[in-house]
C-alpha cells in the first residue's frame, strides 16, 4: 500500500479535481455527479422505455431512515425536510415548542421523542425527487430501494442497529451510514466505523472526516473532492467550501488512502487503477462508490450533527449519488398462472400495473392505504384488482403523503410511493390492473413474544372493538384474539412498550380506558428429533362410524429465512390408501394440533409433518375421522420426539455510569442473562446481553435502583431458544395444575 501513500502524499497539489468539485457541494443542491449516466439494466431495451420516463426514474430515490432509539433519526429527517424546502421552520422533536417534529404526527411520538409509526414524505433535492420513510418497522423496508442507517457518534452500533442491519440484509437494501451527534462529548467516528466492520461485518469506510471534535465540531472534509465544507447562516442553510485546514491534511490524506484501499477490494475499476499505481479521479470514485453500494459490497460513511444543523446537505448529495434509483433494483413477483414462477418486474410506466400495499392507517379522512408502485401507473379513477381476493376496486383518491398532511395527485408512476383512500385490504396485499396474476413475495412478520388481557373500564363501548380492528389493520405485529376458556380479550405484540403504546392510544384516540392483566410470555413448543406415527382413529356407536388411519413422521424444521415459515405439512401418500379428498382434512388436523401444544398449551413451531401412508373405510371414513386421526397422531409422535419449550430471548442494551458496572452485570447474571459485548466510554459503559423475556419483568425498577436513576436500557426480540430443564419442568407442572383446577 506504500506506493498509494506516496502517490497521494502531495494532495491536493498533485491531483487536480477541477472546478466540478465546487458544484458538488454548493448551496444549490444540484451537482454534476448526481447526474452521472445510470445504466437502465439488462432488463430494458431502448425501444421499450420512454426517454422522459427513464429520466424521471433516474432522478427518483425511495429511501428509509433507520436507527437505534435516540440516535437522532427523527431530528435528522426534520433537517432533511427543512433543507429540501419541505418544511419552513425547524421544530423541537419532543414538541416542547408546541409543534414537534413533522414526521412525528402523533401526540405520543412528540411526547416520547420516538417514532411509533412509519411516516412517509416526498421531497425534492435539485432536480431529484426522494420518497422518504422514517421507519421504525421492518415491513417498510420491503418497499425501499435504499436506506440511511444512522448511528450515534458515542454509542455506535447498538442492539437495534444490529436488528436493522439484519433486516436490511433480508431485503437486500443498499445503505449508507450517517454518524450523527458529532458534537457530543466522547464522539469518535472512527471507532464507530471499526464497529461497523467488526460487529456488522461491513466493508465500510469514511467519505468524510470531522473538522473539530465534540463541542468544537463545525464541519466536514470531503475525502473525494478534498475540500472542507462548513454550514453557515442561522440554521446552517448556507454551505461554504474552503481549503482543508493544514492540521487536518495528514488525517485527510490517510483516510482517503483507506477509502481507496477499501474500494479496491470491492470494485474492479478502482482495483485496476490501484494496481496501475494511478490516482482515481473524483468522477471515478463517485461512480465506484455508487456501484459498490448498490451491489451491497460497500457502505460509505458520512458524519455530522443534525441538531447543530451541520453536514446534512452533503448527506442529501450522498443519497442521490450512492443509493439506487428504481431501475437499479431487481424486484420480483410470483406469477400465479405459472405455478408461482418468479418474474422480474419492469419498473417503467408503460407496463401493466403492479403495486404492493405495505401500510394501512385509519386517518381523519378514512382508511389510508400506502402503496409502492413497482411497474405501470396508478391513476385516480382507475380500476385495480386485489390479487388475493379477486376484488376489483376503483381508486377514488390518490395522494402523496407528507407525514399527517397530503397532496392530491392524479397519477403515480412506476417506482413511486403514495397512498389511496377507500380501499379495503390488508398489509402485504398485491394489486394489479387485472391483466396479470402476480403476487409480491410476502413481507416477513415476526410472531408476537408477549400478550396480556385487556378489559375496558366500565361498560364496553363500540369504540373498544373499533380501535382493536384499526390497530390490527395498521400493524401486522399487533394481534388480538378471544381466549376460548376465559373469554377475555388478549392482545399480543413485540414487547411491553409495544402493547403499552396501543393501550395509551386507545385511551387518547377512542376515549376507552382499559385494565390490563399480567403480561404473559409467548412460549413455543417444538421437537428436537424425528418420531414416527402410526395411528388409527376408530369409533363405532351404531350406524356409520368413524375410521381413519395415518402413517408418517414428525421432524424438526428450520425457519425459512425468506418466508419466515417454520411449520409444514407434506403429503407423500402414493397409491390412494388415503383418498385425495381426505388429505385437506389431515392438514387441518395438523393445524389444529399446532394451536395448542401438549406440554404447556402454547403454539407449536419448528416442525414438519410428513404423511406417508394410511388406510380408509368405504363407509366409515370421513373428513372428521381423518382430522381427528391426524391430530391424535401428532400428539402421539410429539411425545416421542424429545419435545422442548422455547422462550423469547431479548437483546438488551444498557448504558450506565462506570461505577455501577459490577452491580449491573451481576443483575443480568441473576436474570439468566448472557453478556454478548461490553464497551467502556470514559465515565460510562455499555453492555449488550441476551436475556429471557420471562426474566425481564421489573427490570426497569431494578436498574433505576442499582444505578441511582442514571442507567437506561432498551430491549428487542432476538429469537426463541430452549428453556433450561428445571424451568421446563416447572412450566409443565404449573400448566398441569391450571388444567386440573379448571376441570374441578
Secondary structure in CASP SS format (residue, H / E / C, confidence):
PFRMAT SS
TARGET T0000
AUTHOR 0000-0000-0000
METHOD secondary structure of the structure
MODEL  1
X C 1.00
X H 1.00
X H 1.00
X H 1.00
X H 1.00
X H 1.00
X H 1.00
X H 1.00
X C 1.00
X C 1.00
X C 1.00
X C 1.00
X C 1.00
X C 1.00
X C 1.00
X C 1.00
X C 1.00
X C 1.00
X C 1.00
X H 1.00
X H 1.00
X H 1.00
X H 1.00
X H 1.00
X H 1.00
X C 1.00
X C 1.00
X C 1.00
X C 1.00
X C 1.00
X C 1.00
X H 1.00
X H 1.00
X H 1.00
X H 1.00
X C 1.00
X C 1.00
X C 1.00
X C 1.00
X C 1.00
X C 1.00
X C 1.00
X C 1.00
X C 1.00
X C 1.00
X C 1.00
X C 1.00
X C 1.00
X C 1.00
X C 1.00
X H 1.00
X H 1.00
X H 1.00
X H 1.00
X H 1.00
X H 1.00
X H 1.00
X H 1.00
X C 1.00
X E 1.00
X E 1.00
X E 1.00
X E 1.00
X E 1.00
X E 1.00
X E 1.00
X E 1.00
X C 1.00
X C 1.00
X C 1.00
X C 1.00
X C 1.00
X H 1.00
X H 1.00
X H 1.00
X H 1.00
X H 1.00
X H 1.00
X H 1.00
X H 1.00
X H 1.00
X H 1.00
X H 1.00
X C 1.00
X C 1.00
X C 1.00
X C 1.00
X C 1.00
X C 1.00
X C 1.00
X C 1.00
X C 1.00
X C 1.00
X C 1.00
X C 1.00
X C 1.00
X C 1.00
X C 1.00
X C 1.00
X C 1.00
X C 1.00
X C 1.00
X C 1.00
X C 1.00
X C 1.00
X C 1.00
X H 1.00
X H 1.00
X H 1.00
X H 1.00
X H 1.00
X H 1.00
X C 1.00
X C 1.00
X C 1.00
X C 1.00
X C 1.00
X C 1.00
X E 1.00
X E 1.00
X E 1.00
X E 1.00
X E 1.00
X E 1.00
X E 1.00
X C 1.00
X C 1.00
X E 1.00
X E 1.00
X E 1.00
X E 1.00
X E 1.00
X E 1.00
X E 1.00
X C 1.00
X C 1.00
X C 1.00
X H 1.00
X H 1.00
X H 1.00
X H 1.00
X H 1.00
X H 1.00
X C 1.00
X C 1.00
X E 1.00
X E 1.00
X E 1.00
X E 1.00
X E 1.00
X E 1.00
X E 1.00
X C 1.00
X C 1.00
X C 1.00
X E 1.00
X C 1.00
X C 1.00
X H 1.00
X H 1.00
X H 1.00
X H 1.00
X H 1.00
X H 1.00
X H 1.00
X H 1.00
X H 1.00
X H 1.00
X H 1.00
X H 1.00
X C 1.00
X C 1.00
X C 1.00
X E 1.00
X E 1.00
X E 1.00
X E 1.00
X E 1.00
X E 1.00
X E 1.00
X C 1.00
X C 1.00
X C 1.00
X C 1.00
X C 1.00
X C 1.00
X C 1.00
X C 1.00
X H 1.00
X H 1.00
X H 1.00
X H 1.00
X H 1.00
X H 1.00
X H 1.00
X H 1.00
X H 1.00
X H 1.00
X H 1.00
X C 1.00
X C 1.00
X C 1.00
X C 1.00
X E 1.00
X E 1.00
X E 1.00
X C 1.00
X E 1.00
X E 1.00
X E 1.00
X E 1.00
X C 1.00
X C 1.00
X H 1.00
X H 1.00
X H 1.00
X C 1.00
X C 1.00
X E 1.00
X E 1.00
X E 1.00
X E 1.00
X C 1.00
X C 1.00
X C 1.00
X C 1.00
X E 1.00
X E 1.00
X E 1.00
X E 1.00
X E 1.00
X E 1.00
X C 1.00
X C 1.00
X C 1.00
X C 1.00
X C 1.00
X E 1.00
X E 1.00
X E 1.00
X E 1.00
X E 1.00
X C 1.00
X C 1.00
X C 1.00
X H 1.00
X H 1.00
X H 1.00
X H 1.00
X H 1.00
X H 1.00
X H 1.00
X H 1.00
X H 1.00
X H 1.00
X H 1.00
X H 1.00
X H 1.00
X H 1.00
X H 1.00
X H 1.00
X H 1.00
X H 1.00
X H 1.00
X H 1.00
X H 1.00
X C 1.00
X H 1.00
X H 1.00
X H 1.00
X H 1.00
X H 1.00
X H 1.00
X H 1.00
X H 1.00
X C 1.00
X C 1.00
X C 1.00
X C 1.00
X C 1.00
X C 1.00
X H 1.00
X H 1.00
X H 1.00
X H 1.00
X H 1.00
X H 1.00
X H 1.00
X H 1.00
X H 1.00
X H 1.00
X H 1.00
X H 1.00
X H 1.00
X C 1.00
X C 1.00
X C 1.00
X C 1.00
X E 1.00
X E 1.00
X E 1.00
X E 1.00
X E 1.00
X C 1.00
X E 1.00
X C 1.00
X C 1.00
X C 1.00
X C 1.00
X E 1.00
X C 1.00
X H 1.00
X H 1.00
X H 1.00
X H 1.00
X H 1.00
X H 1.00
X H 1.00
X H 1.00
X H 1.00
X H 1.00
X H 1.00
X C 1.00
X C 1.00
X C 1.00
X H 1.00
X H 1.00
X H 1.00
X C 1.00
X C 1.00
X C 1.00
X E 1.00
X E 1.00
X E 1.00
X E 1.00
X H 1.00
X H 1.00
X H 1.00
X C 1.00
X C 1.00
X E 1.00
X E 1.00
X E 1.00
X E 1.00
X C 1.00
X C 1.00
X C 1.00
X C 1.00
X C 1.00
X C 1.00
X C 1.00
X C 1.00
X C 1.00
X E 1.00
X E 1.00
X E 1.00
X E 1.00
X E 1.00
X E 1.00
X E 1.00
X E 1.00
X E 1.00
X E 1.00
X C 1.00
X C 1.00
X E 1.00
X E 1.00
X E 1.00
X E 1.00
X E 1.00
X E 1.00
X E 1.00
X E 1.00
X E 1.00
X E 1.00
X C 1.00
X C 1.00
X E 1.00
X E 1.00
X C 1.00
X C 1.00
X C 1.00
X E 1.00
X E 1.00
X E 1.00
X E 1.00
X C 1.00
X C 1.00
X C 1.00
X C 1.00
X C 1.00
X E 1.00
X E 1.00
X E 1.00
X C 1.00
X C 1.00
X C 1.00
X E 1.00
X E 1.00
X E 1.00
X E 1.00
X E 1.00
X C 1.00
X C 1.00
X E 1.00
X E 1.00
X E 1.00
X E 1.00
X C 1.00
X C 1.00
X E 1.00
X E 1.00
X C 1.00
X C 1.00
X C 1.00
X C 1.00
X E 1.00
X E 1.00
X E 1.00
X E 1.00
X E 1.00
X C 1.00
X C 1.00
X C 1.00
X C 1.00
X C 1.00
X C 1.00
X C 1.00
X C 1.00
X E 1.00
X E 1.00
X E 1.00
X C 1.00
X C 1.00
X C 1.00
X C 1.00
X C 1.00
X E 1.00
X E 1.00
X E 1.00
X C 1.00
X C 1.00
X C 1.00
X C 1.00
X C 1.00
X C 1.00
X C 1.00
X C 1.00
X C 1.00
X E 1.00
X E 1.00
X E 1.00
X E 1.00
X E 1.00
X E 1.00
X E 1.00
X C 1.00
X C 1.00
X C 1.00
X C 1.00
X C 1.00
X H 1.00
X H 1.00
X H 1.00
X H 1.00
X H 1.00
X H 1.00
X H 1.00
X H 1.00
X H 1.00
X H 1.00
X H 1.00
X H 1.00
X H 1.00
X C 1.00
X C 1.00
X C 1.00
X C 1.00
X E 1.00
X E 1.00
X E 1.00
X E 1.00
X C 1.00
X C 1.00
X C 1.00
X C 1.00
X C 1.00
X C 1.00
X E 1.00
X E 1.00
X E 1.00
X E 1.00
X E 1.00
X C 1.00
X C 1.00
X H 1.00
X H 1.00
X H 1.00
X H 1.00
X H 1.00
X H 1.00
X H 1.00
X H 1.00
X H 1.00
X H 1.00
X H 1.00
X H 1.00
X H 1.00
X H 1.00
X H 1.00
X C 1.00
X C 1.00
X C 1.00
X E 1.00
X E 1.00
X E 1.00
X C 1.00
X C 1.00
X C 1.00
X E 1.00
X E 1.00
X C 1.00
X C 1.00
X E 1.00
X E 1.00
X E 1.00
X E 1.00
X C 1.00
X C 1.00
X C 1.00
X E 1.00
X E 1.00
X E 1.00
X E 1.00
X E 1.00
X E 1.00
X E 1.00
X E 1.00
X E 1.00
X C 1.00
X C 1.00
X C 1.00
X C 1.00
X C 1.00
X C 1.00
X E 1.00
X E 1.00
X E 1.00
X E 1.00
X E 1.00
X E 1.00
X E 1.00
X E 1.00
X E 1.00
X E 1.00
X E 1.00
X C 1.00
X C 1.00
X C 1.00
X C 1.00
X C 1.00
X C 1.00
X C 1.00
X C 1.00
X C 1.00
X C 1.00
X E 1.00
X E 1.00
X E 1.00
X E 1.00
X E 1.00
X C 1.00
X C 1.00
X C 1.00
X C 1.00
X C 1.00
X C 1.00
X C 1.00
X C 1.00
X H 1.00
X H 1.00
X H 1.00
X H 1.00
X H 1.00
X H 1.00
X H 1.00
X H 1.00
X H 1.00
X H 1.00
X H 1.00
X H 1.00
X H 1.00
X H 1.00
X H 1.00
X H 1.00
X C 1.00
X C 1.00
X C 1.00
X C 1.00
X C 1.00
X C 1.00
X C 1.00
X C 1.00
X E 1.00
X C 1.00
X C 1.00
X E 1.00
X E 1.00
X E 1.00
X E 1.00
X E 1.00
X E 1.00
X E 1.00
X E 1.00
X E 1.00
X C 1.00
X C 1.00
X C 1.00
X C 1.00
X C 1.00
X C 1.00
X C 1.00
X H 1.00
X H 1.00
X H 1.00
X H 1.00
X H 1.00
X H 1.00
X H 1.00
X H 1.00
X H 1.00
X H 1.00
X H 1.00
X H 1.00
X H 1.00
X H 1.00
X H 1.00
X H 1.00
X H 1.00
X H 1.00
X C 1.00
X C 1.00
X E 1.00
X E 1.00
X E 1.00
X E 1.00
X E 1.00
X E 1.00
X E 1.00
X E 1.00
X E 1.00
X E 1.00
X E 1.00
X E 1.00
X E 1.00
X E 1.00
X E 1.00
X H 1.00
X H 1.00
X H 1.00
X H 1.00
X H 1.00
X H 1.00
X H 1.00
X H 1.00
X H 1.00
X H 1.00
X H 1.00
X H 1.00
X H 1.00
X C 1.00
X C 1.00
X C 1.00
X E 1.00
X E 1.00
X E 1.00
X E 1.00
X E 1.00
X E 1.00
X E 1.00
X E 1.00
X C 1.00
X C 1.00
X E 1.00
X E 1.00
X E 1.00
X E 1.00
X E 1.00
X E 1.00
X E 1.00
X E 1.00
X E 1.00
X H 1.00
X H 1.00
X H 1.00
X C 1.00
X C 1.00
X C 1.00
X H 1.00
X H 1.00
X H 1.00
X H 1.00
X H 1.00
X H 1.00
X H 1.00
X H 1.00
X C 1.00
X C 1.00
X C 1.00
X C 1.00
X C 1.00
X E 1.00
X E 1.00
X E 1.00
X E 1.00
X E 1.00
X E 1.00
X E 1.00
X E 1.00
X E 1.00
X E 1.00
X E 1.00
X C 1.00
X C 1.00
X H 1.00
X H 1.00
X H 1.00
X H 1.00
X H 1.00
X H 1.00
X H 1.00
X H 1.00
X H 1.00
X H 1.00
X H 1.00
X H 1.00
X H 1.00
X H 1.00
X H 1.00
X H 1.00
X H 1.00
X H 1.00
X H 1.00
X C 1.00
END
